[in-house]
Amino acid sequence: MSMLKEKLAQIFPPLKAEIGSFVKQYGDKVVSQVTLAQAYGGLRGVKCLVCDTSEVPPDKGLIIRGIELKDLFDKWPEEILHLLLTGSLPNETELKDLQAELKDAEEVPDYVWAVLDAMPADSHPMAMFNTAILVMQKESVFAKRYAEGMKKDDYWSATYDDAINIIAKLPAIGAAIYRKRFNKGPRIPSDKNADWGKNYAIMLGLPDPNEELTKLMRLYLTLHCDHESGNVSAYSASVINSALSDLYYSLSGGLNGLAGPLHGLANQECLGWILETMEKFGGAPTKEQLEKFAWDTLNSGKVIPGYGHAVLRITDPRFDAFLAFGKKYMPDDPVFLTVQRVFETVPEVLKQVQKIKDPWPNVDAGSGALLYHYGMTEFSYYTVLFSISRALGICSQAVVNRAMGYPITRPKSLPTAGYKKIVEAQG
């Protein structure tokens, strides 16, 4: 048994007992009220989910297991995975053990490559990525052990095995899809001595001056790892997994939601707007030009991509991290300069629009520009990179949820006529 799995075996039982006692004592307490507008507005702001791995307060941004993201910018993805699962960062020995566990499980079955090779050459990268995950379902430890009559107390253990086996393979799958879909040449074999993020950078095959791309991959994979459980991808995966569908089913299902334009495509839309702006002005525009262009955009009924967030009311800490990276490694890049000047200009414009509650940039306002700088110019691939990172959070949530014995998700729905009766009865 790995050090991480052994640690979880010690953590989960008392935590499950604590939660059971907590719910038994306070189970009748009201924690949220739902208005009609919320019921018809996507349940925005309704407190009805449990997420033990992370939270996103509007005034702070992502907090992972009690640690603000700004204090985790220098951590590697494997460290974040350990933190998501256990609530603590690994020591050096624990980190090496987890990295070895992932390395042992990284080989992708040959039939996965055969399926990907059989797909149309112009398939969307996300369709290829999610297909690769789903087609591996026959490898599921959870499905196999459930069929054998596994005890409920062991659900988390089998889910953990699936999580490690999936996460270990995602960089190779994602990199292979990039090279196949965009005619970059044959697959690049794994570097047996490289960490998870560096190995991904190597297998992508892009130039990596002074390992800057490696550093960006580690940062990107850390920053996008989790964001509570109410976003489309995490929530969809959690609902599927609550039915005891294994992680191959639930992760691929959740990531299908990430492929939606309102969820995972934002960074490519943001970069497209930046490039459109540069084309209009023949290079990086001045702040004065940006201010006028921002007003023109708003007055035409459009939004400025990358600004505003459903939850946050501050500059997204993930944007801060990307901005700092850009200032350090590409301060003169015209695309990055434009991103920086937009940040210095647009919030002041948006503050003057009364209906806009959050004038600050979210993570997508800057991430695409950094990828573009290192040669990843294929916009449709960006969501695959997002997915590899978000799998850390989705898989961790599944392990914790099965350990806590949370039930199948089944909220109540009513037809519009039913809501009309409730409202009318209140006068």
GIJOJO-V872256 format. One record per residue. N is the residue number from 1. RES is the residue in one letter. PSI is psi in radians with two decimals (* if undefined). Layout:
N:RES:PSI  N:RES:PSI
This chain:
1:M:2.35  2:S:2.82  3:M:-0.68  4:L:-0.79  5:K:-0.66  6:E:-0.67  7:K:-0.73  8:L:-0.61  9:A:-0.46  10:Q:-0.57  11:I:-0.76  12:F:-0.80  13:P:-0.87  14:P:-0.56  15:L:-0.71  16:K:-0.72  17:A:-0.68  18:E:-0.77  19:I:-0.72  20:G:-0.74  21:S:-0.71  22:F:-0.82  23:V:-0.67  24:K:-0.68  25:Q:-0.67  26:Y:0.31  27:G:-0.38  28:D:0.07  29:K:2.43  30:V:2.19  31:V:-0.16  32:S:2.66  33:Q:2.53  34:V:2.19  35:T:2.86  36:L:-0.69  37:A:-0.65  38:Q:-0.69  39:A:-0.64  40:Y:-0.05  41:G:0.53  42:G:0.32  43:L:0.46  44:R:2.14  45:G:-0.04  46:V:2.17  47:K:1.73  48:C:0.15  49:L:2.79  50:V:2.24  51:C:1.95  52:D:-0.12  53:T:-0.56  54:S:2.86  55:E:2.81  56:V:1.43  57:P:2.45  58:P:-0.48  59:D:0.08  60:K:-0.47  61:G:-2.86  62:L:2.25  63:I:2.11  64:I:1.98  65:R:0.74  66:G:-0.06  67:I:2.15  68:E:2.53  69:L:-0.58  70:K:-0.33  71:D:0.12  72:L:0.12  73:F:-0.50  74:D:0.08  75:K:2.61  76:W:2.77  77:P:-0.65  78:E:-0.63  79:E:-0.67  80:I:-0.68  81:L:-0.77  82:H:-0.73  83:L:-0.77  84:L:-0.71  85:L:-0.70  86:T:-0.39  87:G:0.08  88:S:2.62  89:L:2.59  90:P:2.62  91:N:3.13  92:E:-0.71  93:T:-0.75  94:E:-0.66  95:L:-0.80  96:K:-0.64  97:D:-0.73  98:L:-0.73  99:Q:-0.67  100:A:-0.66  101:E:-0.75  102:L:-0.71  103:K:-0.68  104:D:-0.39  105:A:0.20  106:E:-0.26  107:E:2.22  108:V:2.29  109:P:2.55  110:D:-0.57  111:Y:-0.41  112:V:-0.78  113:W:-0.63  114:A:-0.71  115:V:-0.80  116:L:-0.69  117:D:-0.45  118:A:-0.23  119:M:2.65  120:P:2.52  121:A:-0.46  122:D:0.33  123:S:2.60  124:H:2.44  125:P:-0.62  126:M:-0.62  127:A:-0.68  128:M:-0.76  129:F:-0.86  130:N:-0.55  131:T:-0.73  132:A:-0.70  133:I:-0.82  134:L:-0.67  135:V:-0.32  136:M:0.05  137:Q:-0.51  138:K:-0.26  139:E:-0.09  140:S:2.12  141:V:-0.70  142:F:-0.84  143:A:-0.71  144:K:-0.81  145:R:-0.57  146:Y:-0.72  147:A:-0.44  148:E:-0.07  149:G:0.66  150:M:2.50  151:K:2.63  152:K:-0.60  153:D:-0.25  154:D:0.01  155:Y:-0.74  156:W:-0.65  157:S:-0.79  158:A:-0.63  159:T:-0.68  160:Y:-0.80  161:D:-0.77  162:D:-0.72  163:A:-0.84  164:I:-0.78  165:N:-0.62  166:I:-0.94  167:I:-0.68  168:A:-0.56  169:K:-0.27  170:L:-0.73  171:P:-0.75  172:A:-0.75  173:I:-0.83  174:G:-0.75  175:A:-0.71  176:A:-0.69  177:I:-0.72  178:Y:-0.81  179:R:-0.65  180:K:-0.84  181:R:-0.55  182:F:0.41  183:N:0.87  184:K:-0.02  185:G:-3.09  186:P:2.88  187:R:2.54  188:I:2.23  189:P:2.74  190:S:2.53  191:D:1.97  192:K:-0.23  193:N:0.01  194:A:2.58  195:D:3.04  196:W:-0.84  197:G:-0.76  198:K:-0.70  199:N:-0.68  200:Y:-0.80  201:A:-0.72  202:I:-0.82  203:M:-0.37  204:L:-0.60  205:G:0.24  206:L:2.71  207:P:2.45  208:D:1.22  209:P:2.16  210:N:0.50  211:E:0.54  212:E:-0.70  213:L:-0.68  214:T:-0.79  215:K:-0.68  216:L:-0.72  217:M:-0.77  218:R:-0.76  219:L:-0.83  220:Y:-0.80  221:L:-0.46  222:T:-0.81  223:L:-0.53  224:H:0.22  225:C:-0.62  226:D:2.76  227:H:1.10  228:E:-2.97  229:S:0.14  230:G:-0.16  231:N:2.81  232:V:-0.84  233:S:-0.83  234:A:-0.74  235:Y:-0.77  236:S:-0.80  237:A:-0.70  238:S:-0.74  239:V:-0.78  240:I:-0.78  241:N:-0.48  242:S:-0.37  243:A:0.10  244:L:0.37  245:S:2.37  246:D:3.04  247:L:-0.45  248:Y:-0.75  249:Y:-0.86  250:S:-0.68  251:L:-0.80  252:S:-0.66  253:G:-0.79  254:G:-0.71  255:L:-0.37  256:N:-0.61  257:G:-0.60  258:L:-0.41  259:A:-0.17  260:G:2.53  261:P:-0.48  262:L:-0.02  263:H:-1.19  264:G:-0.05  265:L:0.07  266:A:-0.65  267:N:-0.57  268:Q:-0.56  269:E:-0.66  270:C:-0.80  271:L:-0.65  272:G:-0.70  273:W:-0.67  274:I:-0.81  275:L:-0.64  276:E:-0.72  277:T:-0.77  278:M:-0.67  279:E:-0.68  280:K:-0.67  281:F:0.09  282:G:0.61  283:G:-2.91  284:A:2.08  285:P:2.83  286:T:2.94  287:K:-0.62  288:E:-0.77  289:Q:-0.68  290:L:-0.69  291:E:-0.77  292:K:-0.73  293:F:-0.63  294:A:-0.77  295:W:-0.70  296:D:-0.71  297:T:-0.83  298:L:-0.72  299:N:-0.35  300:S:0.05  301:G:0.12  302:K:2.92  303:V:2.88  304:I:1.92  305:P:2.44  306:G:-0.04  307:Y:2.26  308:G:2.67  309:H:2.58  310:A:-0.50  311:V:-0.82  312:L:2.62  313:R:0.48  314:I:3.01  315:T:2.24  316:D:2.17  317:P:-0.48  318:R:-0.62  319:F:-0.74  320:D:-0.73  321:A:-0.75  322:F:-0.66  323:L:-0.77  324:A:-0.67  325:F:-0.80  326:G:-0.73  327:K:-0.55  328:K:-0.70  329:Y:-0.28  330:M:0.86  331:P:-0.41  332:D:0.03  333:D:2.18  334:P:-0.59  335:V:-0.78  336:F:-0.69  337:L:-0.69  338:T:-0.75  339:V:-0.77  340:Q:-0.74  341:R:-0.58  342:V:-0.74  343:F:-0.60  344:E:-0.20  345:T:-0.88  346:V:-0.74  347:P:-0.63  348:E:-0.55  349:V:-0.82  350:L:-0.52  351:K:-0.39  352:Q:-0.11  353:V:1.94  354:Q:-0.65  355:K:-0.19  356:I:2.02  357:K:-0.52  358:D:1.77  359:P:0.10  360:W:2.74  361:P:2.56  362:N:-3.11  363:V:-0.56  364:D:-0.28  365:A:-0.36  366:G:-0.39  367:S:-0.71  368:G:-0.63  369:A:-0.62  370:L:-0.73  371:L:-0.72  372:Y:-0.68  373:H:-0.64  374:Y:0.23  375:G:-0.01  376:M:1.48  377:T:0.03  378:E:1.70  379:F:-0.68  380:S:-0.21  381:Y:-0.31  382:Y:-0.59  383:T:-0.45  384:V:-0.76  385:L:-0.76  386:F:-0.76  387:S:-0.70  388:I:-0.71  389:S:-0.86  390:R:-0.39  391:A:-0.51  392:L:-0.83  393:G:-0.77  394:I:-0.78  395:C:-0.68  396:S:-0.75  397:Q:-0.70  398:A:-0.75  399:V:-0.83  400:V:-0.77  401:N:-0.67  402:R:-0.58  403:A:-0.62  404:M:-0.14  405:G:0.52  406:Y:2.48  407:P:3.09  408:I:2.46  409:T:2.17  410:R:1.30  411:P:2.84  412:K:2.40  413:S:2.68  414:L:2.62  415:P:2.86  416:T:-0.64  417:A:-0.64  418:G:-0.71  419:Y:-0.62  420:K:-0.71  421:K:-0.72  422:I:-0.80  423:V:-0.77  424:E:-0.60  425:A:-0.41  426:Q:-0.06  427:G:*
